[in-house]
Amino acid sequence: MLPLTGSPGAGKGGGMMRALAGRSSRLTISLLAALAIPALARAAGESLVDPRAGMEFILVRGGTYRMGDFTGRGIAQEQPAHAVTVSDFYLGRNEVTVAQYRAFAEATGYRTEAERSGGVVDIDPVMMSLVRRAGVSWSNPGFPQQDGSPVVWVTWNDAAEYTRWLAQATGKPYRLPTEAEWEFAARERGRDLPWAGTADPERSGEFVWSAENSGGTTHPVGGKAPNALGFRDLCGNVWEWCLDWQDSYQAAGEPAVDPRGPPDGRFRALRGGSWRVGREVARTTYRNGYRPDYAHSSIGFRVALEARDLI
């Protein structure tokens, strides 16, 4: 559940010859595959700006890494660490902002689930009970927000609708990032980094808006230092919806390739922590999830773009 208060071989004999033959075959296949792939148009780290989206996307070169807890101290949902391969993809440099979501709402007339229901169900941080907050939504969040602040009070359904609109409007394969893509980008292509940008807890505040430094509110996107790939706020500021239904990790021999989670489930995955939780929750491997129809003042999203047709 979402923490909403401040405190996720070769044998003998001919084995050597068979191994060499196997390597030769794999090399031949690799060379043939390379010849079949067009020259890459962009280098890792290069970005593109989509004028319709009004946002910048950074190219992340794919690779294989050990997804999950690499410290041995993570929560059960982060374990076991397991090999995952992700393909090239683009990811938004920043979280989707209030202004960007407004452009979508005005272009389509879309009303979020909070708007259609006349408000939200929130948790009273003092009484620790559920309370109805009438009239609260992404455009009236109940606390000061700027155009450049991350949009909040959006459900997974609301976030997915935004990406569908963007994909239809541009003809490009926009969607929410998978958990595997999100963590790969946050950990700078799989490095052992507890926070997006650093492994040093004393420096985490340079990269992360968390309960320790947020002042109890969101902050305009891009206010903290970027990680080495150029992404900002992957840890902290707001939780980010991912494409996957949440599921337990499974130990695997061969790397899972571009995993997207199970075909159905109860909770959609959330990553990154927020302004409302401590830095030990706002980590790169911490996993969370909630119902796809749930919204909160600490939940937003960012957009991914499949690279297969663009590079």
Sequence and secondary structure as in RCSB ss.txt:
>XXXX:A:sequence
MLPLTGSPGAGKGGGMMRALAGRSSRLTISLLAALAIPALARAAGESLVDPRAGMEFILVRGGTYRMGDFTGRGI
AQEQPAHAVTVSDFYLGRNEVTVAQYRAFAEATGYRTEAERSGGVVDIDPVMMSLVRRAGVSWSNPGFPQQDGSP
VVWVTWNDAAEYTRWLAQATGKPYRLPTEAEWEFAARERGRDLPWAGTADPERSGEFVWSAENSGGTTHPVGGKA
PNALGFRDLCGNVWEWCLDWQDSYQAAGEPAVDPRGPPDGRFRALRGGSWRVGREVARTTYRNGYRPDYAHSSIG
FRVALEARDLI
>XXXX:A:secstr
    S      SSTHHHHHHHHHHHHHHHHHHHHHHS   SS TT EEEETTTTEEEEEE  EEEEES SSS S 
GGG S EEEEE  EEEESS  BHHHHHHHHHHH    HHHHHTEEEEEETTTTEEEEEET BTTB SS   TTSB
  S  HHHHHHHHHHHHHHHSS EE   HHHHHHHHTTTT   SBTTBS GGGGGGT B TTTS SS   TT S 
  TTS  SSSBSSEEEEEEE       SS EES    S  S EEEES  TTS TTTSSSS EEEE TT   TTEE
   EEE TTT 
